[in-house]
């Protein structure tokens, strides 16, 4: 089937057709770096990471651009509160964001531009907007004239009358119309030099919306294929970005607009005031990054997703099942001394591709992958031919990889995940190993009562011991 995606602009699912055959240009609005990234950022980053992975796996050439907003009112305000230079402050949080991205197995974009590196491009677009009558300078600021662009509101499906009723002019703003938005902001007294640039309208810095117009155009051209981001960006950010870009260039900005849904925490909107704000770093103290990724992929990217204990536990179990299945398959093939080459099973590859070509339905794709793991286990248990097991193992690993899952060596992943699970329960893995050793000594001494007591002791703390040909293994019971 052809690739079909839901386009926010048309509000319907459409057959995908790129600007240039065989090549897809994707621009995703990244993070404004004034704090550690949260679970909502993880949702956006993971959704588009999988989109890019799948498109490349399916044979497309993808140029992926995801920006950093490293100059912004929030950044300047937070840096001032901490007595730091805003540019250095932003760089620190870019580094911290990258650490969390690594834990979630998020691949870097092909280009990760920073807003501060593209000020001349922004000034050029603003100048063109002024020349075309779509923008005007006002006491050092420059504003986009919303009413000069009749299609304004078509992305967010809003009309000007409704917008006007909720519009307001902030203190210090010199707008002609409350609907107008800032393209350039005059420098305020006391603002650091590091976030002030010279312009034809005086010293200042860019407005938020113009940043993405400049960066997307530089790396993908005036018109490109996919513009993505969180649903919260549809208005005003993407609506404003579309308006200023198309007003400046007289051409379509993006063919398709993709937006991921919101994340709630225990069915409530995430908010610091509610005390349910969850950074990725907070969650990584308790859960494996791959479990967080599997959780985020368990719901279609456009739908809202609720983060709760039951959901993350289920995702963690799924990841555990995948790695234990891979380890079981590898051990089986080693036992059979299988040295042949395996190919993915076409039936499962086709089903997976069908799910992903339906607007990147990771929930369906993930369920199909899990069925492959189930077949892998079933065929091993049935003592199937080694080449059949090898084909299932290869298929499971290959399709998981498209979703960014099962990327670690099984033994390493199982060990790392157990350490996290044990820490979550306040258990030292060394204590478990000591108890396993004591139980082995008791069994050797034929003191089976003591051996059973040790098993019961660790079970009481949520640790399951599992005896096998290679010795005694353990896992934390969720």
LINCORBEL-V393774 format. One record per residue. N is the residue number from 1. PHI is phi as a letter, one per 20 degrees, with the letter a starting at -180 (none if undefined). OMEGA is omega in radians with two decimals (999 if undefined). D_FIRST is the distance of its C-alpha to the first C-alpha in whole Angstrom. Layout:
BEGIN
n->N phi->PHI omega->OMEGA d_first->D_FIRST
n->N phi->PHI omega->OMEGA d_first->D_FIRST
END
This chain:
BEGIN
n->1 phi->none omega->3.11 d_first->0
n->2 phi->f omega->3.06 d_first->4
n->3 phi->f omega->3.11 d_first->7
n->4 phi->c omega->-3.12 d_first->9
n->5 phi->c omega->3.08 d_first->12
n->6 phi->e omega->-3.09 d_first->15
n->7 phi->d omega->3.12 d_first->18
n->8 phi->g omega->-3.10 d_first->21
n->9 phi->f omega->-3.12 d_first->23
n->10 phi->e omega->-3.14 d_first->21
n->11 phi->m omega->3.10 d_first->21
n->12 phi->b omega->3.09 d_first->17
n->13 phi->e omega->-3.07 d_first->14
n->14 phi->c omega->2.97 d_first->12
n->15 phi->f omega->-3.09 d_first->10
n->16 phi->e omega->3.07 d_first->11
n->17 phi->c omega->-3.09 d_first->13
n->18 phi->f omega->3.07 d_first->16
n->19 phi->f omega->-3.14 d_first->20
n->20 phi->c omega->-3.10 d_first->20
n->21 phi->g omega->3.07 d_first->17
n->22 phi->n omega->-3.10 d_first->16
n->23 phi->c omega->3.13 d_first->19
n->24 phi->c omega->3.04 d_first->18
n->25 phi->d omega->-3.09 d_first->21
n->26 phi->c omega->3.03 d_first->22
n->27 phi->d omega->3.13 d_first->25
n->28 phi->c omega->3.08 d_first->26
n->29 phi->f omega->-3.09 d_first->29
n->30 phi->e omega->-2.97 d_first->31
n->31 phi->d omega->2.95 d_first->34
n->32 phi->e omega->-2.86 d_first->37
n->33 phi->e omega->3.04 d_first->40
n->34 phi->c omega->3.12 d_first->43
n->35 phi->a omega->3.06 d_first->42
n->36 phi->f omega->3.14 d_first->40
n->37 phi->f omega->-3.10 d_first->37
n->38 phi->d omega->-3.06 d_first->36
n->39 phi->f omega->3.06 d_first->33
n->40 phi->f omega->3.05 d_first->31
n->41 phi->f omega->-3.14 d_first->31
n->42 phi->f omega->3.13 d_first->30
n->43 phi->f omega->-3.13 d_first->27
n->44 phi->f omega->-3.09 d_first->26
n->45 phi->f omega->-3.13 d_first->26
n->46 phi->f omega->-3.13 d_first->24
n->47 phi->g omega->-3.07 d_first->21
n->48 phi->e omega->3.00 d_first->21
n->49 phi->f omega->-3.13 d_first->22
n->50 phi->f omega->3.06 d_first->19
n->51 phi->g omega->-3.11 d_first->17
n->52 phi->f omega->3.12 d_first->19
n->53 phi->g omega->-3.10 d_first->19
n->54 phi->f omega->-3.11 d_first->15
n->55 phi->g omega->3.12 d_first->14
n->56 phi->f omega->3.10 d_first->17
n->57 phi->f omega->-3.12 d_first->16
n->58 phi->f omega->3.03 d_first->12
n->59 phi->o omega->3.12 d_first->15
n->60 phi->e omega->2.92 d_first->15
n->61 phi->e omega->-3.07 d_first->19
n->62 phi->d omega->2.98 d_first->20
n->63 phi->d omega->-3.00 d_first->23
n->64 phi->d omega->3.14 d_first->24
n->65 phi->c omega->3.08 d_first->27
n->66 phi->c omega->-2.97 d_first->29
n->67 phi->e omega->2.92 d_first->32
n->68 phi->d omega->2.99 d_first->35
n->69 phi->e omega->-3.06 d_first->37
n->70 phi->d omega->2.93 d_first->41
n->71 phi->b omega->-3.00 d_first->43
n->72 phi->a omega->3.13 d_first->43
n->73 phi->g omega->-3.10 d_first->46
n->74 phi->f omega->3.13 d_first->45
n->75 phi->f omega->-3.12 d_first->45
n->76 phi->f omega->-3.12 d_first->49
n->77 phi->f omega->-3.12 d_first->50
n->78 phi->f omega->3.11 d_first->49
n->79 phi->f omega->3.11 d_first->50
n->80 phi->f omega->3.13 d_first->54
n->81 phi->f omega->-3.10 d_first->54
n->82 phi->e omega->3.12 d_first->54
n->83 phi->m omega->-3.09 d_first->56
n->84 phi->d omega->3.04 d_first->53
n->85 phi->f omega->-3.07 d_first->52
n->86 phi->g omega->-3.12 d_first->49
n->87 phi->f omega->3.11 d_first->47
n->88 phi->f omega->3.09 d_first->48
n->89 phi->g omega->-3.14 d_first->47
n->90 phi->f omega->3.14 d_first->44
n->91 phi->f omega->3.11 d_first->44
n->92 phi->g omega->-3.08 d_first->45
n->93 phi->f omega->2.97 d_first->42
n->94 phi->f omega->3.11 d_first->39
n->95 phi->f omega->-3.14 d_first->41
n->96 phi->f omega->3.10 d_first->40
n->97 phi->f omega->-3.12 d_first->37
n->98 phi->f omega->3.08 d_first->36
n->99 phi->f omega->-3.14 d_first->38
n->100 phi->f omega->3.10 d_first->36
n->101 phi->f omega->3.12 d_first->32
n->102 phi->f omega->-3.14 d_first->33
n->103 phi->f omega->3.12 d_first->34
n->104 phi->e omega->-3.11 d_first->30
n->105 phi->l omega->3.08 d_first->29
n->106 phi->e omega->-3.13 d_first->28
n->107 phi->f omega->3.06 d_first->27
n->108 phi->f omega->3.01 d_first->29
n->109 phi->f omega->3.11 d_first->28
n->110 phi->f omega->3.07 d_first->28
n->111 phi->c omega->3.11 d_first->31
n->112 phi->c omega->-3.06 d_first->32
n->113 phi->f omega->3.05 d_first->35
n->114 phi->d omega->-3.11 d_first->38
n->115 phi->g omega->-3.08 d_first->39
n->116 phi->f omega->3.12 d_first->42
n->117 phi->e omega->-3.03 d_first->41
n->118 phi->c omega->-3.14 d_first->40
n->119 phi->f omega->3.13 d_first->43
n->120 phi->g omega->3.12 d_first->44
n->121 phi->f omega->3.12 d_first->40
n->122 phi->f omega->3.13 d_first->41
n->123 phi->f omega->-3.14 d_first->44
n->124 phi->f omega->3.13 d_first->43
n->125 phi->f omega->3.12 d_first->40
n->126 phi->f omega->3.12 d_first->43
n->127 phi->f omega->3.12 d_first->45
n->128 phi->f omega->3.12 d_first->43
n->129 phi->f omega->3.10 d_first->42
n->130 phi->f omega->-3.14 d_first->46
n->131 phi->g omega->-3.08 d_first->46
n->132 phi->e omega->3.09 d_first->44
n->133 phi->n omega->-3.13 d_first->45
n->134 phi->d omega->-3.13 d_first->43
n->135 phi->b omega->-3.12 d_first->45
n->136 phi->b omega->3.05 d_first->48
n->137 phi->e omega->-3.14 d_first->51
n->138 phi->b omega->3.08 d_first->53
n->139 phi->l omega->3.08 d_first->56
n->140 phi->n omega->3.04 d_first->54
n->141 phi->e omega->2.96 d_first->50
n->142 phi->c omega->-3.11 d_first->48
n->143 phi->d omega->3.00 d_first->45
n->144 phi->e omega->3.14 d_first->42
n->145 phi->e omega->-3.06 d_first->43
n->146 phi->g omega->-3.07 d_first->41
n->147 phi->f omega->3.09 d_first->42
n->148 phi->f omega->-3.09 d_first->42
n->149 phi->c omega->-3.03 d_first->38
n->150 phi->g omega->-3.13 d_first->37
n->151 phi->f omega->-3.07 d_first->33
n->152 phi->g omega->3.13 d_first->34
n->153 phi->o omega->-3.05 d_first->33
n->154 phi->f omega->3.08 d_first->29
n->155 phi->f omega->-3.08 d_first->27
n->156 phi->e omega->3.12 d_first->29
n->157 phi->m omega->3.12 d_first->30
n->158 phi->d omega->3.08 d_first->34
n->159 phi->d omega->-3.02 d_first->36
n->160 phi->f omega->-3.13 d_first->40
n->161 phi->f omega->3.11 d_first->42
n->162 phi->f omega->-3.13 d_first->40
n->163 phi->f omega->-3.11 d_first->40
n->164 phi->f omega->-3.11 d_first->44
n->165 phi->f omega->-3.13 d_first->45
n->166 phi->d omega->-3.09 d_first->44
n->167 phi->f omega->3.07 d_first->45
n->168 phi->b omega->3.11 d_first->48
n->169 phi->d omega->3.14 d_first->50
n->170 phi->f omega->3.09 d_first->51
n->171 phi->g omega->3.13 d_first->54
n->172 phi->n omega->3.13 d_first->55
n->173 phi->e omega->-3.12 d_first->52
n->174 phi->c omega->-3.11 d_first->53
n->175 phi->e omega->2.98 d_first->50
n->176 phi->e omega->-3.07 d_first->51
n->177 phi->b omega->-3.14 d_first->48
n->178 phi->g omega->-3.13 d_first->47
n->179 phi->f omega->-3.06 d_first->43
n->180 phi->f omega->-3.12 d_first->44
n->181 phi->c omega->-3.00 d_first->42
n->182 phi->f omega->2.97 d_first->44
n->183 phi->e omega->3.12 d_first->43
n->184 phi->b omega->-3.10 d_first->46
n->185 phi->d omega->3.12 d_first->48
n->186 phi->f omega->3.12 d_first->52
n->187 phi->f omega->3.11 d_first->53
n->188 phi->e omega->3.13 d_first->55
n->189 phi->g omega->3.08 d_first->59
n->190 phi->n omega->3.13 d_first->59
n->191 phi->f omega->-3.08 d_first->55
n->192 phi->f omega->3.12 d_first->55
n->193 phi->f omega->-3.06 d_first->55
n->194 phi->f omega->3.12 d_first->52
n->195 phi->d omega->3.09 d_first->49
n->196 phi->c omega->-3.14 d_first->51
n->197 phi->c omega->3.07 d_first->50
n->198 phi->f omega->3.12 d_first->52
n->199 phi->b omega->3.08 d_first->51
n->200 phi->f omega->-3.09 d_first->52
n->201 phi->d omega->-3.14 d_first->52
n->202 phi->o omega->-3.12 d_first->54
n->203 phi->f omega->3.14 d_first->54
n->204 phi->r omega->-3.12 d_first->51
n->205 phi->b omega->-3.07 d_first->47
n->206 phi->f omega->2.92 d_first->44
n->207 phi->f omega->-3.05 d_first->42
n->208 phi->f omega->-2.96 d_first->39
n->209 phi->f omega->-3.07 d_first->36
n->210 phi->f omega->-3.10 d_first->38
n->211 phi->g omega->-3.07 d_first->37
n->212 phi->f omega->3.08 d_first->33
n->213 phi->g omega->-3.11 d_first->33
n->214 phi->f omega->-3.06 d_first->35
n->215 phi->f omega->3.14 d_first->33
n->216 phi->f omega->-3.13 d_first->30
n->217 phi->f omega->-3.11 d_first->31
n->218 phi->f omega->-3.00 d_first->33
n->219 phi->e omega->-3.09 d_first->30
n->220 phi->c omega->-3.13 d_first->27
n->221 phi->n omega->-3.09 d_first->29
n->222 phi->f omega->3.10 d_first->30
n->223 phi->c omega->3.11 d_first->26
n->224 phi->c omega->-2.91 d_first->23
n->225 phi->e omega->-2.99 d_first->20
n->226 phi->c omega->2.97 d_first->20
n->227 phi->d omega->-3.07 d_first->23
n->228 phi->c omega->3.09 d_first->23
n->229 phi->r omega->3.11 d_first->26
n->230 phi->f omega->-3.12 d_first->27
n->231 phi->g omega->3.14 d_first->27
n->232 phi->f omega->-3.12 d_first->31
n->233 phi->e omega->-3.09 d_first->30
n->234 phi->g omega->3.06 d_first->29
n->235 phi->c omega->0.10 d_first->33
n->236 phi->e omega->-2.91 d_first->35
n->237 phi->g omega->-3.07 d_first->33
n->238 phi->f omega->3.07 d_first->30
n->239 phi->f omega->3.14 d_first->31
n->240 phi->f omega->3.12 d_first->34
n->241 phi->f omega->3.11 d_first->33
n->242 phi->f omega->-3.08 d_first->30
n->243 phi->f omega->-3.07 d_first->34
n->244 phi->f omega->-3.14 d_first->36
n->245 phi->f omega->-3.09 d_first->33
n->246 phi->f omega->3.07 d_first->32
n->247 phi->f omega->-3.12 d_first->36
n->248 phi->f omega->-2.99 d_first->37
n->249 phi->d omega->-3.10 d_first->35
n->250 phi->m omega->-3.14 d_first->34
n->251 phi->c omega->3.13 d_first->30
n->252 phi->f omega->3.13 d_first->27
n->253 phi->f omega->-3.10 d_first->27
n->254 phi->c omega->3.14 d_first->23
n->255 phi->f omega->-3.07 d_first->20
n->256 phi->c omega->3.10 d_first->19
n->257 phi->d omega->-3.11 d_first->21
n->258 phi->d omega->-3.12 d_first->20
n->259 phi->c omega->3.10 d_first->23
n->260 phi->e omega->-3.10 d_first->23
n->261 phi->f omega->-3.10 d_first->25
n->262 phi->f omega->3.00 d_first->29
n->263 phi->d omega->3.00 d_first->30
n->264 phi->d omega->3.12 d_first->33
n->265 phi->d omega->-3.08 d_first->36
n->266 phi->l omega->3.04 d_first->37
n->267 phi->m omega->3.07 d_first->36
n->268 phi->d omega->3.08 d_first->38
n->269 phi->f omega->-3.13 d_first->37
n->270 phi->f omega->-3.10 d_first->38
n->271 phi->b omega->3.09 d_first->41
n->272 phi->f omega->-3.13 d_first->44
n->273 phi->f omega->3.12 d_first->46
n->274 phi->e omega->3.14 d_first->45
n->275 phi->m omega->-3.13 d_first->45
n->276 phi->d omega->-3.13 d_first->42
n->277 phi->f omega->-3.07 d_first->40
n->278 phi->c omega->3.02 d_first->39
n->279 phi->e omega->3.06 d_first->38
n->280 phi->f omega->-3.12 d_first->36
n->281 phi->f omega->3.08 d_first->39
n->282 phi->g omega->-3.07 d_first->41
n->283 phi->f omega->-3.14 d_first->38
n->284 phi->f omega->3.05 d_first->38
n->285 phi->f omega->-3.05 d_first->42
n->286 phi->d omega->-3.04 d_first->41
n->287 phi->c omega->3.05 d_first->37
n->288 phi->f omega->-3.13 d_first->35
n->289 phi->g omega->3.14 d_first->33
n->290 phi->f omega->3.06 d_first->30
n->291 phi->f omega->3.08 d_first->31
n->292 phi->f omega->3.13 d_first->30
n->293 phi->f omega->3.13 d_first->27
n->294 phi->f omega->3.07 d_first->26
n->295 phi->f omega->-3.09 d_first->27
n->296 phi->f omega->-3.14 d_first->25
n->297 phi->e omega->-3.06 d_first->22
n->298 phi->f omega->3.10 d_first->22
n->299 phi->c omega->3.12 d_first->22
n->300 phi->g omega->-2.98 d_first->19
n->301 phi->g omega->-3.11 d_first->20
n->302 phi->e omega->-3.06 d_first->21
n->303 phi->e omega->3.02 d_first->23
n->304 phi->f omega->3.13 d_first->26
n->305 phi->c omega->-3.10 d_first->27
n->306 phi->d omega->3.10 d_first->31
n->307 phi->e omega->3.10 d_first->33
n->308 phi->b omega->-3.08 d_first->35
n->309 phi->g omega->-3.09 d_first->37
n->310 phi->f omega->-3.10 d_first->35
n->311 phi->f omega->-3.12 d_first->31
n->312 phi->f omega->3.07 d_first->33
n->313 phi->f omega->3.12 d_first->34
n->314 phi->f omega->3.12 d_first->31
n->315 phi->f omega->3.13 d_first->29
n->316 phi->f omega->3.09 d_first->32
n->317 phi->f omega->-3.13 d_first->32
n->318 phi->f omega->3.13 d_first->29
n->319 phi->f omega->3.10 d_first->29
n->320 phi->f omega->3.13 d_first->32
n->321 phi->f omega->3.13 d_first->31
n->322 phi->f omega->-3.08 d_first->28
n->323 phi->f omega->3.10 d_first->31
n->324 phi->f omega->3.11 d_first->33
n->325 phi->f omega->3.10 d_first->31
n->326 phi->f omega->3.11 d_first->30
n->327 phi->f omega->3.13 d_first->34
n->328 phi->f omega->3.13 d_first->34
n->329 phi->f omega->3.12 d_first->32
n->330 phi->f omega->3.13 d_first->34
n->331 phi->f omega->3.14 d_first->37
n->332 phi->f omega->-3.13 d_first->36
n->333 phi->f omega->3.08 d_first->35
n->334 phi->f omega->3.12 d_first->38
n->335 phi->f omega->-3.12 d_first->40
n->336 phi->e omega->-3.11 d_first->39
n->337 phi->l omega->-3.14 d_first->39
n->338 phi->f omega->-3.11 d_first->36
n->339 phi->c omega->-3.12 d_first->35
n->340 phi->f omega->3.10 d_first->32
n->341 phi->d omega->-3.13 d_first->29
n->342 phi->d omega->3.07 d_first->26
n->343 phi->c omega->3.09 d_first->22
n->344 phi->f omega->-3.13 d_first->19
n->345 phi->e omega->-2.99 d_first->18
n->346 phi->g omega->-3.11 d_first->15
n->347 phi->g omega->-3.11 d_first->14
n->348 phi->f omega->3.09 d_first->15
n->349 phi->f omega->-3.13 d_first->13
n->350 phi->f omega->3.13 d_first->10
n->351 phi->f omega->3.10 d_first->11
n->352 phi->f omega->-3.12 d_first->12
n->353 phi->f omega->3.12 d_first->9
n->354 phi->g omega->3.12 d_first->7
n->355 phi->f omega->-3.08 d_first->10
n->356 phi->f omega->3.11 d_first->10
n->357 phi->f omega->3.05 d_first->7
n->358 phi->e omega->3.11 d_first->9
n->359 phi->l omega->3.04 d_first->12
n->360 phi->l omega->-3.08 d_first->13
n->361 phi->f omega->-3.09 d_first->14
n->362 phi->f omega->3.13 d_first->16
n->363 phi->f omega->3.10 d_first->18
n->364 phi->f omega->-3.13 d_first->15
n->365 phi->f omega->-3.13 d_first->15
n->366 phi->f omega->3.10 d_first->19
n->367 phi->f omega->3.12 d_first->19
n->368 phi->f omega->3.09 d_first->17
n->369 phi->f omega->3.14 d_first->19
n->370 phi->f omega->3.10 d_first->22
n->371 phi->f omega->3.08 d_first->21
n->372 phi->f omega->3.09 d_first->21
n->373 phi->f omega->3.11 d_first->25
n->374 phi->f omega->3.09 d_first->26
n->375 phi->f omega->3.11 d_first->25
n->376 phi->g omega->3.13 d_first->27
n->377 phi->f omega->-3.11 d_first->30
n->378 phi->f omega->-3.12 d_first->30
n->379 phi->f omega->3.04 d_first->30
n->380 phi->f omega->-3.14 d_first->33
n->381 phi->f omega->3.13 d_first->35
n->382 phi->e omega->3.14 d_first->35
n->383 phi->l omega->3.14 d_first->36
n->384 phi->f omega->3.12 d_first->33
n->385 phi->f omega->-3.09 d_first->33
n->386 phi->f omega->-3.11 d_first->33
n->387 phi->f omega->3.09 d_first->30
n->388 phi->f omega->3.11 d_first->28
n->389 phi->f omega->-3.13 d_first->29
n->390 phi->f omega->3.13 d_first->28
n->391 phi->f omega->3.11 d_first->25
n->392 phi->f omega->3.12 d_first->24
n->393 phi->f omega->3.14 d_first->26
n->394 phi->f omega->3.14 d_first->24
n->395 phi->f omega->3.14 d_first->21
n->396 phi->f omega->-3.10 d_first->22
n->397 phi->f omega->-3.11 d_first->24
n->398 phi->f omega->-3.10 d_first->21
n->399 phi->f omega->3.05 d_first->18
n->400 phi->f omega->-3.12 d_first->21
n->401 phi->f omega->3.10 d_first->22
n->402 phi->f omega->3.10 d_first->18
n->403 phi->e omega->-3.12 d_first->20
n->404 phi->m omega->3.14 d_first->23
n->405 phi->d omega->3.07 d_first->25
n->406 phi->l omega->-3.08 d_first->27
n->407 phi->e omega->-3.14 d_first->28
n->408 phi->e omega->2.98 d_first->32
n->409 phi->f omega->-3.06 d_first->34
n->410 phi->g omega->-3.11 d_first->34
n->411 phi->f omega->3.13 d_first->38
n->412 phi->f omega->-3.11 d_first->38
n->413 phi->f omega->-3.12 d_first->35
n->414 phi->f omega->3.13 d_first->37
n->415 phi->f omega->-3.13 d_first->40
n->416 phi->f omega->-3.11 d_first->39
n->417 phi->f omega->3.12 d_first->38
n->418 phi->f omega->3.11 d_first->41
n->419 phi->f omega->3.11 d_first->43
n->420 phi->f omega->-3.13 d_first->41
n->421 phi->f omega->3.13 d_first->41
n->422 phi->f omega->3.13 d_first->45
n->423 phi->f omega->3.12 d_first->46
n->424 phi->f omega->3.12 d_first->44
n->425 phi->e omega->-3.11 d_first->47
n->426 phi->m omega->-3.11 d_first->50
n->427 phi->d omega->3.07 d_first->50
n->428 phi->e omega->3.12 d_first->51
n->429 phi->g omega->3.12 d_first->49
n->430 phi->f omega->3.10 d_first->52
n->431 phi->f omega->3.12 d_first->54
n->432 phi->f omega->-3.14 d_first->51
n->433 phi->f omega->3.10 d_first->52
n->434 phi->f omega->3.13 d_first->56
n->435 phi->f omega->3.09 d_first->55
n->436 phi->f omega->3.10 d_first->53
n->437 phi->f omega->3.13 d_first->56
n->438 phi->f omega->3.12 d_first->59
n->439 phi->f omega->3.11 d_first->57
n->440 phi->f omega->3.11 d_first->57
n->441 phi->f omega->3.14 d_first->60
n->442 phi->f omega->-3.14 d_first->61
n->443 phi->f omega->3.09 d_first->59
n->444 phi->f omega->3.12 d_first->61
n->445 phi->e omega->-3.12 d_first->64
n->446 phi->l omega->3.05 d_first->63
n->447 phi->e omega->-3.02 d_first->64
n->448 phi->f omega->3.07 d_first->61
n->449 phi->f omega->3.12 d_first->62
n->450 phi->f omega->3.13 d_first->62
n->451 phi->f omega->3.11 d_first->58
n->452 phi->f omega->3.14 d_first->57
n->453 phi->f omega->3.11 d_first->58
n->454 phi->f omega->3.09 d_first->57
n->455 phi->g omega->3.14 d_first->53
n->456 phi->f omega->-3.14 d_first->54
n->457 phi->f omega->-3.12 d_first->55
n->458 phi->f omega->3.11 d_first->52
n->459 phi->f omega->3.14 d_first->50
n->460 phi->f omega->3.11 d_first->52
n->461 phi->e omega->3.07 d_first->51
n->462 phi->n omega->-3.13 d_first->47
n->463 phi->d omega->3.10 d_first->47
n->464 phi->d omega->3.07 d_first->46
n->465 phi->e omega->-3.12 d_first->47
n->466 phi->c omega->-3.13 d_first->45
n->467 phi->e omega->3.13 d_first->47
n->468 phi->b omega->-3.10 d_first->45
n->469 phi->g omega->-3.11 d_first->46
n->470 phi->e omega->-3.11 d_first->46
n->471 phi->o omega->-3.11 d_first->48
n->472 phi->d omega->3.11 d_first->48
n->473 phi->d omega->3.12 d_first->45
n->474 phi->b omega->3.03 d_first->45
n->475 phi->b omega->3.07 d_first->42
n->476 phi->e omega->3.12 d_first->43
n->477 phi->e omega->-3.12 d_first->42
n->478 phi->e omega->999 d_first->40
END
